[in-house]
Structures are given as structure tokens and as C-alpha cells.
Amino acid sequence: MPLTYPGAAHVRRTTHKGARVLTFESADRVLAEPDVVRFLHISVLNALRDKATALEVRFGEAGGLLYYRVEGRDWELNPPPDDVYPLLKDAVRAAARLVEPERPDLTVVAGVPGARFEPLEAGWLTYQLGGRWIDLAVRIDPREPFGFIRFEIDDAAEFADAAASALAEYAEALAEE
């Protein structure tokens, strides 16, 4: 799969077994990443720190909206920067293992003329933090300019302290810049 945005090669991480993994190695490493990868790291770390069960970016004509769910409530967060949100779907595709379903040959009988069915891309993003791994279920609605990216998180509480430490390290490094 060709990587289609500047710095996309930084998203792809591999383990010794060849699996794709997005890894928090250090705050300095995250600061050196392209903006879209840095945004992905910080969004995942914030969700883990706050023990979120879901993280979602919703796309629209005016930009993206970032939400996460904590204790059954959805919280709207700062939106992705204008130069980042158009690149997010490709960044997640490069970092995650996804199944891209075939489009079935069907006719949409109701709705917008010329509409077609767009099945979700589904898979998982493996995130490595402090020597531990967590798999986030990922679903991407490929419709442009709309759609969403949804991450479902199991057992975020196990990673909350490590994520808080990583974010503190990142804030400290950011302040030094």
C-alpha cells in the first residue's frame, strides 16, 4: 500500500514479527514525527490516560471533530488542526491492520441519486507504550469528505498511568522547545 502524505513512513512501525505497531518511544521522538502522527499519538495517549472506551474523529465539510467516551459519556475535544485532519484516514490506514471489504454490487433505491454503498474498513491498531501493547479496534468510514475514524479501547485503565507519564514527558519536552 503506497503511503500518500509527507512523512507517512514514520507511521509504519514494525516488530520483529513484521506486524504494524505505533510506538511511543520518547517525547523527543514524537516531537520529531510529522504533525499527523504526533496528533494520533497524543489523541491515543489522552484517551488511555482518561480511561476512554472509544475515540472518534468525525469528518465534515468544515473540518473534523474529535470525541471520546469516558464512563458512558461522549466528550468533544479540541478538533484536529486544519492541516492534519485531511491526512488522518491515511495515517491510520498506514499504522493499522485493516480489512478493506469489497464493494458489493448493489443499487441504492432510496437517498441521494447516484449514491453507492461504502462498507467500513475494519481492523486494529496496535499501540506500544512502556513495553506493553494494546490493540485498539479501528473502523474507518471511507466516505469523503465525510465519514469517521473510530477506535474502540478495552482495558484503557491498565495503561492510564503509563499514558499520563508519557503525556507529562511530552509536555515537558514541548515546553523546552
C-alpha positions in Angstrom: 0.0 0.0 0.0 1.6 3.3 -1.0 2.0 5.9 1.7 0.4 9.1 0.3 1.3 12.0 2.5 4.5 13.7 3.7 6.2 11.8 6.4 3.9 8.8 6.1 6.8 6.4 6.5 7.1 7.4 10.2 3.7 5.9 10.9 4.6 2.4 9.9 6.4 0.7 12.7 7.2 -3.0 12.7 8.1 -5.5 15.3 10.4 -8.5 14.8 7.4 -10.4 13.6 6.6 -7.8 10.9 3.3 -6.6 12.5 2.4 -2.9 12.3 2.8 -1.1 15.6 2.6 2.6 16.5 5.1 3.0 19.3 5.7 5.8 21.9 9.4 5.6 22.3 10.0 9.0 23.8 8.6 12.5 23.8 11.5 13.7 21.6 10.7 11.0 19.1 7.0 12.1 19.0 8.1 15.8 18.6 10.2 14.7 15.5 7.2 13.0 13.9 5.0 14.7 11.2 2.1 16.6 12.7 -0.5 13.9 11.7 1.4 11.2 13.5 2.0 13.4 16.5 -1.8 14.2 16.7 -2.5 10.4 16.5 -0.1 9.7 19.4 -1.4 12.5 21.6 -5.1 11.6 20.9 -4.5 7.9 21.8 -2.5 8.8 24.9 -5.1 11.2 26.1 -7.8 8.6 25.6 -5.8 6.0 27.5 -5.0 8.4 30.4 -8.6 9.3 30.8 -9.7 5.6 30.6 -11.8 6.2 27.5 -13.6 3.3 25.9 -13.9 4.9 22.5 -12.1 7.6 20.5 -13.7 9.0 17.3 -12.8 11.6 14.7 -15.9 12.7 12.7 -15.3 14.4 9.4 -17.4 17.1 7.7 -17.1 19.8 5.1 -15.9 22.3 7.8 -13.3 20.1 9.3 -13.0 17.3 11.9 -14.4 16.8 15.4 -12.7 14.7 18.0 -14.7 12.9 20.6 -14.0 10.2 23.2 -16.3 8.3 25.5 -15.5 8.1 29.2 -17.8 6.3 31.7 -20.6 6.2 29.1 -20.5 10.0 28.2 -19.2 11.5 25.0 -16.7 14.4 25.4 -15.9 16.7 22.5 -12.2 17.6 22.5 -10.2 20.2 20.5 -10.7 19.5 16.8 -7.8 18.3 14.7 -5.8 21.2 13.1 -6.9 22.1 9.6 -3.7 20.8 8.1 -3.9 17.5 10.0 -7.5 16.2 9.7 -7.4 15.5 5.9 -4.4 13.3 6.5 -5.8 11.3 9.4 -7.5 8.5 7.5 -4.3 7.7 5.5 -2.2 7.9 8.7 -4.5 5.4 10.4 -4.5 3.2 7.4 -0.7 3.2 7.3 -0.4 2.4 11.1 -3.3 -0.1 11.4 -4.0 -3.6 10.0 -7.3 -3.2 8.2 -9.5 -5.4 6.1 -10.8 -3.4 3.1 -14.0 -5.1 2.2 -15.1 -5.4 -1.4 -17.9 -3.2 -2.5 -20.9 -5.3 -3.2 -22.7 -4.7 -6.5 -25.9 -3.2 -5.3 -28.2 -0.3 -6.2 -29.3 2.3 -3.6 -33.0 2.6 -4.1 -33.5 5.5 -1.6 -31.4 8.5 -0.8 -29.3 10.7 -3.0 -29.3 9.9 -6.7 -26.0 8.2 -7.7 -25.3 7.2 -4.1 -23.4 4.0 -3.5 -22.7 1.7 -0.6 -19.4 2.3 1.1 -18.5 -0.6 3.6 -16.4 0.3 6.6 -12.8 -0.6 6.7 -12.2 -2.5 9.9 -9.2 -3.9 11.8 -6.9 -2.9 14.7 -4.2 -0.5 15.6 -1.5 -1.9 18.0 -0.1 0.8 20.2 3.1 0.1 22.2 3.6 2.1 25.4 6.2 1.4 28.0 7.0 -2.1 26.8 3.3 -3.1 26.8 1.0 -3.4 23.8 -2.7 -2.6 23.5 -4.8 -3.4 20.5 -7.4 -0.7 19.6 -10.3 -1.9 17.3 -10.5 0.5 14.3 -13.3 1.3 11.9 -13.0 3.8 9.1 -15.9 5.1 7.2 -14.3 5.9 3.8 -16.8 8.4 2.5 -15.2 11.7 1.6 -15.3 14.4 2.8 -17.5 12.9 5.5 -17.1 9.7 7.5 -15.3 8.9 10.6 -12.4 7.0 12.3 -13.5 5.1 15.4 -11.2 3.4 17.9 -12.7 1.1 20.5 -10.5 0.6 23.6 -10.6 -2.3 26.0 -8.9 -2.0 29.4 -7.6 1.5 29.0 -7.3 1.7 32.8 -4.3 -0.7 32.6 -2.4 1.9 30.6 -3.7 5.1 32.3 -0.6 5.7 34.5 1.8 5.0 31.6 -0.1 7.3 29.3 -0.1 10.0 31.9 3.7 9.7 32.3 4.2 9.8 28.5 2.0 12.9 28.2 3.9 14.6 31.1 7.2 13.8 29.4 5.8 15.2 26.1 4.5 18.4 27.8 8.0 18.9 29.4 9.7 18.4 26.0 7.3 20.8 24.4 8.0 23.4 27.0 11.7 23.1 26.3 11.2 23.8 22.6 
